[in-house]
Amino acid sequence: MDLPMTSVASNQNNATTSYHHGNLREALLNAAVDSIREQGAENLSLRALARVVGVSQTAPYRHFDDKNGLLVELARQTFDELSVVTSACIEPSLSCADNLLRAGEAYLRYAIANPEKYRLIFGSSITNREQYPQLRTSAHSAFNVLLQLMAEGAQRGEFLPTEPMILANNCWSSIHGFALLTIDGVFARKEQPLGFDDMLRTHLQLTLRAISTQPQTIPFSD
Protein backbone atom coordinates (compact mmCIF):
# COMPACT_ATOMS: atom_id res chain seq x y z
CA MET A 1 0.00 0.00 0.00
CA ASP A 2 1.41 3.40 -0.95
CA LEU A 3 2.05 5.83 1.88
CA PRO A 4 0.00 9.05 1.74
CA MET A 5 1.72 11.88 -0.10
CA THR A 6 1.03 14.94 2.04
CA SER A 7 3.63 17.19 3.61
CA VAL A 8 7.23 16.16 4.23
CA ALA A 9 6.67 16.36 7.98
CA SER A 10 3.62 14.16 7.75
CA ASN A 11 5.50 11.64 5.61
CA GLN A 12 8.38 11.59 8.05
CA ASN A 13 6.06 10.93 10.97
CA ASN A 14 4.27 8.15 9.10
CA ALA A 15 7.51 6.61 7.90
CA THR A 16 9.07 6.78 11.36
CA THR A 17 6.05 5.04 12.82
CA SER A 18 6.16 2.46 10.03
CA TYR A 19 9.85 1.86 10.62
CA HIS A 20 9.41 1.21 14.33
CA HIS A 21 6.70 -1.29 13.45
CA GLY A 22 8.99 -2.98 10.95
CA ASN A 23 7.20 -1.70 7.83
CA LEU A 24 9.85 0.56 6.31
CA ARG A 25 11.21 -2.34 4.27
CA GLU A 26 7.82 -2.97 2.64
CA ALA A 27 7.21 0.76 2.19
CA LEU A 28 10.46 1.03 0.25
CA LEU A 29 9.61 -1.99 -1.89
CA ASN A 30 6.16 -0.59 -2.70
CA ALA A 31 7.65 2.79 -3.54
CA ALA A 32 10.18 1.02 -5.76
CA VAL A 33 7.38 -0.50 -7.85
CA ASP A 34 5.92 2.97 -8.40
CA SER A 35 9.34 4.33 -9.30
CA ILE A 36 9.99 1.52 -11.79
CA ARG A 37 6.60 2.15 -13.36
CA GLU A 38 7.31 5.84 -13.79
CA GLN A 39 10.97 5.89 -14.81
CA GLY A 40 12.30 2.36 -15.14
CA ALA A 41 14.45 0.21 -12.88
CA GLU A 42 17.65 1.68 -14.27
CA ASN A 43 16.75 5.07 -12.79
CA LEU A 44 15.79 3.75 -9.37
CA SER A 45 17.54 5.45 -6.45
CA LEU A 46 17.48 4.50 -2.77
CA ARG A 47 17.90 8.15 -1.84
CA ALA A 48 14.88 9.10 -3.96
CA LEU A 49 12.85 6.31 -2.39
CA ALA A 50 13.81 7.62 1.04
CA ARG A 51 12.38 11.00 0.10
CA VAL A 52 9.18 9.42 -1.17
CA VAL A 53 8.49 7.54 2.05
CA GLY A 54 9.73 10.42 4.19
CA VAL A 55 12.78 9.01 5.95
CA SER A 56 16.42 9.99 6.09
CA GLN A 57 18.56 9.14 3.08
CA THR A 58 20.51 6.62 5.13
CA ALA A 59 17.44 4.75 6.43
CA PRO A 60 17.03 2.44 3.39
CA TYR A 61 20.55 1.12 3.95
CA ARG A 62 19.41 -0.46 7.21
CA HIS A 63 17.46 -2.90 5.04
CA PHE A 64 19.28 -3.03 1.71
CA ASP A 65 22.99 -2.83 0.95
CA ASP A 66 22.34 -1.01 -2.30
CA LYS A 67 19.86 -0.57 -5.13
CA ASN A 68 20.65 -4.04 -6.48
CA GLY A 69 19.83 -5.58 -3.11
CA LEU A 70 16.43 -3.90 -3.09
CA LEU A 71 15.69 -5.11 -6.64
CA VAL A 72 16.74 -8.62 -5.66
CA GLU A 73 14.30 -8.62 -2.74
CA LEU A 74 11.50 -7.28 -4.94
CA ALA A 75 12.22 -10.00 -7.51
CA ARG A 76 12.35 -12.68 -4.82
CA GLN A 77 8.94 -11.63 -3.52
CA THR A 78 7.58 -11.64 -7.06
CA PHE A 79 8.76 -15.20 -7.70
CA ASP A 80 7.19 -16.24 -4.40
CA GLU A 81 3.91 -14.60 -5.37
CA LEU A 82 3.95 -16.41 -8.71
CA SER A 83 4.53 -19.68 -6.87
CA VAL A 84 1.54 -19.02 -4.63
CA VAL A 85 -0.93 -18.03 -7.35
CA THR A 86 -0.01 -20.90 -9.66
CA SER A 87 0.28 -23.67 -7.07
CA ALA A 88 -3.07 -22.61 -5.59
CA CYS A 89 -4.68 -23.62 -8.90
CA ILE A 90 -3.38 -27.18 -8.83
CA GLU A 91 -6.15 -29.60 -7.90
CA PRO A 92 -5.03 -33.25 -7.44
CA SER A 93 -8.45 -34.48 -8.53
CA LEU A 94 -8.11 -32.82 -11.95
CA SER A 95 -6.09 -33.93 -14.95
CA CYS A 96 -2.66 -32.44 -15.51
CA ALA A 97 -4.03 -30.84 -18.67
CA ASP A 98 -6.74 -29.02 -16.73
CA ASN A 99 -4.25 -27.98 -14.07
CA LEU A 100 -1.93 -26.57 -16.73
CA LEU A 101 -4.74 -24.44 -18.11
CA ARG A 102 -5.68 -23.21 -14.64
CA ALA A 103 -2.11 -22.48 -13.52
CA GLY A 104 -1.22 -20.94 -16.87
CA GLU A 105 -4.13 -18.53 -16.68
CA ALA A 106 -3.21 -17.55 -13.11
CA TYR A 107 0.39 -16.94 -14.21
CA LEU A 108 -0.67 -14.76 -17.13
CA ARG A 109 -3.14 -12.71 -15.13
CA TYR A 110 -0.56 -12.10 -12.42
CA ALA A 111 2.05 -11.02 -14.98
CA ILE A 112 -0.36 -8.68 -16.76
CA ALA A 113 -1.55 -7.16 -13.48
CA ASN A 114 2.04 -6.63 -12.25
CA PRO A 115 4.03 -5.61 -15.34
CA GLU A 116 6.78 -3.75 -13.48
CA LYS A 117 7.55 -6.68 -11.22
CA TYR A 118 7.22 -9.22 -14.02
CA ARG A 119 9.68 -7.40 -16.26
CA LEU A 120 12.08 -7.10 -13.34
CA ILE A 121 12.35 -10.81 -12.60
CA PHE A 122 13.35 -11.68 -16.16
CA GLY A 123 15.12 -8.47 -17.19
CA SER A 124 18.70 -7.31 -16.95
CA SER A 125 18.26 -4.67 -14.23
CA ILE A 126 19.49 -7.03 -11.51
CA THR A 127 23.21 -7.77 -11.64
CA ASN A 128 25.16 -10.72 -10.21
CA ARG A 129 22.06 -12.83 -9.66
CA GLU A 130 24.21 -15.84 -8.87
CA GLN A 131 25.37 -14.10 -5.68
CA TYR A 132 21.87 -14.17 -4.18
CA PRO A 133 20.94 -17.76 -3.24
CA GLN A 134 17.52 -16.76 -1.86
CA LEU A 135 16.62 -15.28 -5.24
CA ARG A 136 17.67 -18.49 -6.99
CA THR A 137 15.64 -20.56 -4.53
CA SER A 138 12.50 -18.51 -5.12
CA ALA A 139 12.97 -18.58 -8.89
CA HIS A 140 13.40 -22.35 -8.86
CA SER A 141 10.33 -22.80 -6.67
CA ALA A 142 8.20 -20.79 -9.09
CA PHE A 143 9.43 -22.80 -12.07
CA ASN A 144 9.06 -26.11 -10.23
CA VAL A 145 5.27 -25.68 -10.14
CA LEU A 146 5.31 -26.09 -13.91
CA LEU A 147 8.12 -28.64 -13.97
CA GLN A 148 6.39 -30.98 -11.52
CA LEU A 149 3.17 -30.69 -13.48
CA MET A 150 5.03 -31.69 -16.65
CA ALA A 151 6.63 -34.67 -14.91
CA GLU A 152 3.31 -35.89 -13.58
CA GLY A 153 1.58 -35.38 -16.92
CA ALA A 154 4.25 -37.34 -18.77
CA GLN A 155 4.10 -40.12 -16.19
CA ARG A 156 0.31 -40.35 -16.55
CA GLY A 157 0.56 -40.45 -20.32
CA GLU A 158 -1.20 -37.12 -20.79
CA PHE A 159 1.89 -35.33 -22.06
CA LEU A 160 4.55 -36.40 -24.54
CA PRO A 161 7.03 -38.96 -23.12
CA THR A 162 10.10 -36.75 -23.01
CA GLU A 163 12.13 -34.93 -20.39
CA PRO A 164 9.86 -32.77 -18.19
CA MET A 165 12.28 -29.87 -18.59
CA ILE A 166 11.76 -29.89 -22.36
CA LEU A 167 7.98 -29.81 -21.91
CA ALA A 168 8.24 -27.10 -19.26
CA ASN A 169 10.49 -24.93 -21.43
CA ASN A 170 8.05 -25.21 -24.31
CA CYS A 171 5.08 -24.16 -22.18
CA TRP A 172 6.97 -21.47 -20.33
CA SER A 173 8.34 -19.81 -23.47
CA SER A 174 4.85 -19.76 -25.00
CA ILE A 175 3.17 -18.32 -21.92
CA HIS A 176 6.00 -15.88 -21.21
CA GLY A 177 5.86 -14.58 -24.76
CA PHE A 178 2.12 -14.01 -24.51
CA ALA A 179 2.61 -12.14 -21.24
CA LEU A 180 5.22 -9.76 -22.64
CA LEU A 181 3.33 -9.13 -25.89
CA THR A 182 0.31 -8.20 -23.79
CA ILE A 183 2.26 -6.05 -21.34
CA ASP A 184 4.01 -4.20 -24.17
CA GLY A 185 0.68 -3.48 -25.86
CA VAL A 186 1.52 -5.37 -29.04
CA PHE A 187 -1.74 -7.33 -29.12
CA ALA A 188 -3.74 -4.19 -28.36
CA ARG A 189 -2.26 -2.45 -31.42
CA LYS A 190 -3.49 -5.15 -33.75
CA GLU A 191 -7.03 -6.10 -34.65
CA GLN A 192 -7.74 -9.43 -32.99
CA PRO A 193 -10.37 -12.03 -33.98
CA LEU A 194 -11.15 -12.78 -30.31
CA GLY A 195 -11.78 -10.80 -27.16
CA PHE A 196 -8.85 -10.77 -24.77
CA ASP A 197 -10.13 -13.41 -22.34
CA ASP A 198 -10.97 -15.79 -25.19
CA MET A 199 -7.61 -15.10 -26.82
CA LEU A 200 -5.78 -15.82 -23.55
CA ARG A 201 -7.56 -19.11 -22.98
CA THR A 202 -7.20 -20.16 -26.62
CA HIS A 203 -3.47 -19.51 -26.43
CA LEU A 204 -3.23 -21.73 -23.35
CA GLN A 205 -5.19 -24.46 -25.10
CA LEU A 206 -2.83 -24.29 -28.07
CA THR A 207 0.13 -24.45 -25.68
CA LEU A 208 -1.37 -27.54 -24.07
CA ARG A 209 -2.12 -29.12 -27.45
CA ALA A 210 1.54 -28.96 -28.44
CA ILE A 211 2.59 -31.30 -25.61
CA SER A 212 -0.49 -33.55 -25.37
CA THR A 213 -0.42 -37.19 -26.40
CA GLN A 214 -4.08 -36.94 -27.40
CA PRO A 215 -4.60 -33.36 -28.59
CA GLN A 216 -8.13 -32.10 -28.20
CA THR A 217 -10.03 -30.04 -30.74
CA ILE A 218 -10.09 -26.43 -29.66
CA PRO A 219 -13.56 -24.83 -29.70
CA PHE A 220 -12.65 -21.41 -31.05
CA SER A 221 -14.99 -18.68 -29.85
CA ASP A 222 -16.57 -16.25 -32.29
Steps between C-alpha positions, in 0.01 A plus 500: 500500500641840405564743783295822486672783316431806714760725657860397562444520875195280477688248286788495744268434792321222313824346380656517846198326646511242221869440559456435871229250412729331250321628188765726348636210296161437337439873455825527306415198286155640419649838416753323278220348291354847445842636410565219251161563343571869457866505398633147467715285726820647361410839648404368842675670792494405868542865593198595288297221657596631843357838406180342373431312822624788714805359676864598514714415199695248705193313630459269196852368556386342826305256283682487167871520424435682175252544217579153365418346837160668502426379145605149598256500792220634280572228243513232769159605630364499146618144436343396830172664403504319166558173684201566724253599228592213269529223759165606648339399169630144507223258593612135546158377391534666158702389200843649444363660184229682694749604766732641234219713362406623847857573612589654165209741519592598857860561390394718208253705700758561771761608244259734322381652828859553623699602191775686686577207726467246220746682276740530792527129574600413144677821397858616524456764772623264772872426487695205643190289555715199579616674819150493650407141594158600638410648162605179325297293746186705441547493123543123503193455719287701258623299202463169684121543509504459123781245494327266745178529304686400183660202674168378633327551166767304315485222758121477464525490123324833453809679373766393252748244642807721511703682762273716720742790460448498123122508545526771765725717283256472212203605713689769685637666186151505347332644808783744571486630145126557525549687827761738360311563175198593710695715745675685217167572331584311182174304492300814576648674194377230267146405410429167666237240401422425867437698815793503739372236743416262215836569337683428827322171557536395136873565519524278808304227325736517203796484739350191661425342162866516401605266783192275524507136397134525400448858381147626539310706246494861608153660496591842365266773620342743256 
